[in-house]
Amino acid sequence: MTETAVENLAVFGEFAPDGRASYDNAVTRFRENNIVLPTFAQLRDPSTIPESITSQLSEVEKDSADPRNLFRVHWFNAHADAKGDNFPGFVDVPTHIELPSEMTGVDARIVLAFGNRFPMIRAHKVLAAYSCLVARLVTGRFDPTLNRAIWPSTGNYARGGIAISKIMGCRGVAILPEGMSRERFEWLERWTINPDEDVIKTFGTESNVKEIYDACNELSQDPLNVILNQFSEFSNHLGHYGVTGPSLEKVFNHVTADQPGKLAAYVSASGSAGTLGAGDYLKDQHGSKIVAVEALECPTMLYNGFGDHNIQGIGDKHVPLIHNVTNTDLVVGVSDDSTNRLDILFNTPAGKEVLAERGVAPELTNMLVDFGYSSICNTLAAITAAKQWGLGSDDVVMSVATDGSDLYNSDRERIMSTHYAGGFDHDDGAKVFDDHLMGLPTETLEMGEVEKNRVFNLGYFTWVEQQGIEIPDFEKRRSPDWWDGLRPLVDAWDGMIEEFNDATGASHG
């Protein structure tokens, strides 16, 4: 059987058996390339990053393969100004948007943090990739001089993995369905060492994840290939618990400083379920409910269903191993017809005109360019949750805008040619606004004990029958205490990162 994430978890807090040579090779490689690793604490609070490092970031283009960009893998990056300043600095509060009730139709305050402020891939999945690889590096489970990092994904995580691999001086391989957006593949062409070998296109689109796993299982026959499967790497969950959760808490504290409120819910689409880990943090700290989102065209949690959809980055005919299902309160299904059409509304003159007529301020309308498909999906699910629970003006619903609309320009052209061949005019915009924002064609499932157990059990078919995880290892994830026991690993890894940096002697100072 291939190495599983559950087996990996057993050595997360200790040095891997026979890992000394890998560790020493990594230290040498990082010393030679002057690579310093940020701690999770520094990514959680960039004000703690040494000035000797931040002072050099003005020399580094934000989207370049420079090791110093590891210190930008967080939610606190400011936008470059009109002069093209490489480093306008870090912001005190992650950049975010609060959607007005004129746009949402609810009194609850819906707030999203922008993921496209992250470096290199302009999506927050680069944090997940860093979390997964650094946890292996500092425990002697990855040798950058020998191993190839295999990044299975439906897009942004694979791009993040390739970026992190290149920065860390190792070979990265992206595996993703052939039907993903053209922009993703164009980026991979530019960043991989050998695109013909390092970009593996599997059959299908967003929902075809088993085909990705099959490719991983084949590659795992070579012991030099290390599979960093975002769907089963618990370091993905922990990176978001330890970094994204506190970052969103900072946004919440900011938006309620002058208008007190309750953090009622956190919403995140379930692709790998990594970002849902931030919800675990917010529930621990604020008692907020957790909303998991999937595509109505592939209603896995809702109906044990299947299908294809175009909300790239979410819901893939299985329940990820790292999804803390028993901590989830609501499942929302969102149609890709809604995300496709709202993307057009947000990015066309006629659509912006309709938004303005409905009372959305121009400065907010202009920020909607930062919403990709899954960002729109999260927004619709947040509105749905607010309606489902009757949330009011004292309630805040937090979510993330995973990436920006620039990753979907080719998809928008295709959808426009299919549905609006004569052009998208004012009447089209008004209909989309009414049907897909105000009308909100979504479906929900309250997660009582029966439904939590049903969704949890659904994971058996992927992880036990297909991927070979032992039933006791699969079952122990049902317990909240087991998940609580993972949390200290983030601080443990920070100690290991500091020891690793000391061993390399690398410095940006």
N, C-alpha and C positions, 0 to 999 in steps of 0.2 A: 504494500500500500504506500502511496505517496505521503510525504510529510504533511501534516495537517496543522491548522492554526491551533488546535487544542494541544497538540504535542508541543508546539512552539511556546505556548503559554506557560508550560512547566518550567521553561528556562528564562522567562522574561526577567526575573529578578536575580538571576545568577549568571555566572560565566558559563558559556556553552561548553559541553564536553569536547575535548580536542580542539578547542577554539583558540588556543594561544597563538598558533601560527597565523591564523586569519587576523587576529587582533593586532599582532605585531606588524603584519604587512599593511594593514589599514593605517596604523600609526605612521609608518614610513611614508606611505603614499600622501597622507595629509601633511606631513612635515615638508615633503618635497614641493608640494603644491601650495603650501601656506594656507591651508583651509582650517578655519575655526568653526566649530559647531555651536550654534545658539542653544541655550537651554530652553525647555518649555516655559520656565518662569520668565525668561526674557521675551519670548514670543507673546506671553500673556500680558506683560507690562513692558513695552519697549523702552520706557524711560530708564530702565535698569541696564540697558545695553551700554557698554563703556563708550565714552566720548571718543576714544582712540579709534573705534570702529565707525561710529556714525559720522565722524568728521570726514571720512573717506568716501562716503556714499555719494557725495556730489560728483565724484569722478566716475561713477558707475551708472550706466544706463539701466533703467529699471527692468527691462526685458532682455538683458544680456546674460550670457552664461558665465557670470563672474561669481566666485564663491562668496563674495561679500553680500550678494543678494539673498543669501540664506537668512540674513538679519532683516529682511523685508517680508519673510514668510509669516505674516500676521495681519490682523484686521486694522492696523493703525496707520497705514500709509496715506499720505496726502496726495492729491492730484498734482501733477506737474503744471506749472503756470503757463501762460501763453508764450513765454520766452523759451519754453522747452527745458526748464530747469530739471536736471536729473534727480535732484533730491530737495523738494520743497519742505521736507521734514516729516516728522511723525505728528499725527494729530492726537489730542488728549482723549478724544472720544471717537470710536470708529465712525466713518462716514455712513450716514443712514438717511432714510426717507420715512416720513410719517404721512400716510395716505389720508387725504381728507374724506369726510363722510360723503361729500358730493360724488366722490368716485367709488366709494365702497358701499354706500347705502346702509351703513350701520353706525351706531354711536361709538362703539369700541374703537380704541386707538390702535391702528395696525402699523407696525414699525418694522422695517426691513433694513438690515445692514448690507452694504455693497461688497460682494465678493470679487468684483473685477478690479479692486484696488490691489490685489495680490500681484506679485511680480511674475514675470516670464510667461505665464499662461493666462493671466488676468481672470483667474477663477480660484476659489478657495480650496480646490482639490489638491493644490500643491502643498498645503499644510498636511493633508492626509498622507501624501507620498513621503514627505519628510519624516513624519511620525513613524511610518512603517520601516523606512530604511535605517534611520538613526537608531531605533531600538535594536536592530540586528547588528549594526556596526559595533556598538559599544558593549555588546555581550558576546562578541567573537563569532557571530553567526553569519557574517558576510565578509568576504575578502574582495576588496575592490580591484585587486591585481589579478584575480582569477575568475571570480563569479560574474555571471551576467544577471542583471536584475530584470525579471519578467513582470510586466505591469498589465494585468488583464483589466479591461475597462470598457465602458461605452463612450469614452471620449476624454473628459477633462482629467480624470485620475491618471490615465495613460500618459497624457501630455505632461502632467505634473511629475510623474515618475521619470520620464525621459529628461526633463529639466534638472531634477535633483541628481539623477545619475551622471549627467554631463558635468554638472558642477562639482560632483564628488570624484570625478576622474574614473568612472567605471562605465561599462557597456550596459545600455538599457535597451529593452525590447518592448514595444507596445503591441498589445493584442486587442483588437476592437472590431466590431461588426463592419462589414463593407458598406453598409447603408448609412453610416453616420455622416454628419455634415461635411461638405467639401473643405470648409475652413479648418477643421480638425486635421485632415490629412495634409493639407498644405503646410500647416505648422509642423507636423511631424516630418515632412520631407526636409524642412530646413534644419531641424534639430537633431535628427538621428545621424549616427556615424555612417551607416550604410542602409538607406531606406529600403532597398530590396530585401534585406535580411532582417532588419530591425523593426519593420512595420508589418505585422501579420494581420491580414484582413480575413475575418471569419464570416461565415454565412449569416445573412439576415440583417436585422436592424436592432433597435433598442431592446427588444424583448428576447433576443436570442443569446442568452447568457450561457446556457449549457454548452453551446458550441465553443464559447471562449474557454470554459473549464476543460473541455475535451482537448483543446489545443495546449492548455497548460499541462494537463496530465501527460501528453506526449512529450512535451519539452522537459518535464521533470525526470524523464528517464536518463537525461544527462545530469550527473551530480553537480556540474558546474553552473547549472541554471538554478537560480533561486526564485521561486514564485512568490511574489508579494501581492497576494490576492486581497484586494480591498474589502471583499465581501466576508472574509474570514480572518483578517488580521485584526486582532483586538487592539493593537496600537493605533489603528485608525479611529476606533471608538474613543480610546483614551486621549488621543491628541485633541479631539474636539471637546471632550469632557474638560480637559485641563486648560485649553486655550480658547476655543470658540465660546464655550459657556460663560466664562468670566468676562470675555470681551463683550458679549451681548448684555451681560449684567451691567456693564459700564454704560452701555447705551440706554438701558432701562432707567438706571439711576439718573442719567442726564435728562431724559424726556419727562421724568416725574419730579425733577428738582423744584420746579415752580408750579406744577400741577400734579399733586400727589395721586398715585394710583396703585393698582395691584397688577402684578405680572400674572395674568390669568391663564395664559397658554403660550406654548411654543409650538411652531409649525415647521415641519420639514418633510420634503419628499423623501421616500425611501428608495434610494438607488442602492448604494452599498449599506445604507443605514448608519454610516459613520457620523454624519452631521446630526443625526438624532441623539448622539451622545451628549451634545450640548443641552438637549432637553432634560437629560438625566441630571445634569448639574443644576439647571434652573429649577427643577422640581425639588432637588435636595435643599436648595437655598431659599426658594420662594414658594414652594408648594404649587407651582404652576402645572397645568395639565399638558400632556404631550399628544400632539396630533401628527399622525403619520399619513403621508399622501401617496397615492398611486394613480395611474392612468385608468380611466373608465374603460378604455379599449383593452386593457390587460388587468382585470380586476382580481388579482391574486388574493389579497387579504379580504376583500369584500365578499367574493363568491367562490374562492378556490378556482378562479377563472384563468383564462389565457387569452392571447391575442397579440396584435402588433400595434404600436403607437409611435408618435413622433415627439413626445416630450423628452428630449434627449437628456439623460442623466437620472432617470427615475424608473421604478417599477418593472421588474424583469422576470416574471413567471416563477419566482421563488422567494423564500424568506431568508435574507442574509443571516449568516451565523452570528454576526455581531449586533443584530437587532435585539435589544432588550424588550422583547414582546410583552412580557407581563407588566411592564411599566408604561405601556401605551394606553391612552384613554379614549382616543377617537381615530377612526380611519376615514379619510375623505377620498373619494374618487373624482378626478377632474378630467374632462374630455380634452383630447389634443385638438379637437376642432375649436375649442375655446382659446387655447394658448396660441394656436396658429393665427386665428383671426384677430385676437387682441394684439399680437405682435405687429400686425399690419396697422391696426388702429394707432398704436403708440409711435409708429415710425413713418407715418405719411402725413403730408400737409392736411389732407381732408380729415384724418383722424384727430390730429392735434386741434383742428378747428372745432370739432365736435366736443372734445374734452374742455376746451375753453368755454364753449357755450353752456356746458353743464356745470361750470363753476370751478374747474380745476385751474389753479394759478399757472401761468406760463413757466415760472421757474420750476414747478413740480413736473409739469408736462415734459420739459426738457430733460429731466432726470430719468424719465422712463426709458431712454435709450440704454440705460444700464440694466434693463430687465431682459434676460434671455428667456427661453421657454420654461425652464424649471422655476425661474423667478416669478413668472406670471402664474404658474401652477401653484406655488406657495401662497401667492397673494389671494387667489381664488379660494384656496383651502382655509386661509385665515378668515376671510369674510364668511365662509360657510360655518366655521366653528363659532364665530361671534353670533351668527343667527341661531345656530343649533342650541347654544347655551344661553341665549338672551343677554349677552354681555352689554354693559352700558359704558358711559363716558369715563367711568373710573377704572375700567379694565383695559389693560394693554396686552395685545397679542404680538409676540415677537417672532420674526422669521429672518431668512436670509435671501438675498438676491444673488444666486449662485454665480452667474456670469452675465455678460452683457449681450445685447442684440447683435453685435458685430460678428458673433460666431454663427449667425443664422441668416446672413444676407442671401446666400444661395438658396436656402430653403424658402425664404420669403419670396424670392423671385419665382420659384416653382409653384408655390401656393397661390400667388397672385395670378399666374398664368392659368391656373386651374379654376379658380373661383371668381376672379375679377379680371378676366381677359380684356374687358373694355376700360379698365381703370377702376380705382377705388375712390368713389366720390362721397360727397357729404351724406347722402342717404344711406350708402353702405356703412359709413362710420356710425351713424345714428342707430342703425339696426344692430351692429355688433355691440355697441355700448349697452343697448337695452336688453339684448338677448344673452350676452355673455358676462356682463358685469352686474347689471340689475337683475336679470333673469336667473343667472347663476345655475346652469344645468349641471349640478354636482350631486353625488350621492354620499351618504354617511353611514357609519356603523359604530355605535357605542360599544366600547370594549369592556363588557362585563366579564366575569370569570370564565363563563362558557366560551365566549369568543376569544379571549386571550389564550385559552388552552387550545382551541381549534387552530388559530393562526400559528401558535408555537409548534403544534404537532405537524403542521404542514411542512415545516422545515425538515422533518425526518427524511422525506423522499429525496431531497437534494443532498443532505449532509451525511446521513447514515447509509442509505442505499447506494447513492451515486459516488460519494466522495470518501466513504470508508471510515467515518468517525465512529468510535465506539459509543454505544448507547449511553453508558454512564457519563461520558464526557459531554454528550449532547444534552442529556437530561439535567445536569447540574446547573445549566444556564437558566433553568426555570426559577431558581431561587434568587430573591433580591440580595440575600447575604453574599451570594457568590459574586455578583456584580460589585457590591460594596468592597469586597476584598481586592478588586483590581485597582481601586483608586490610588493606593499608595505607590503603585509602580511608577507613576509620573515623576514623583519626587525622587524615587530610586534611580530612574534613568537620568535625571538631572545631575545627581552625584556622579554617575558613570560618565556623563558627557564632560563634566569638569575634569575628572581624572584623565579622560582621553585627551582633552585639550592640553592638559599639563604634560602628558606623555609626548605629544607631537612637538610641543614647544612653539607651535605656530602662533603668529600674532599679526594682527592688522595695525598694530600700533607703531 
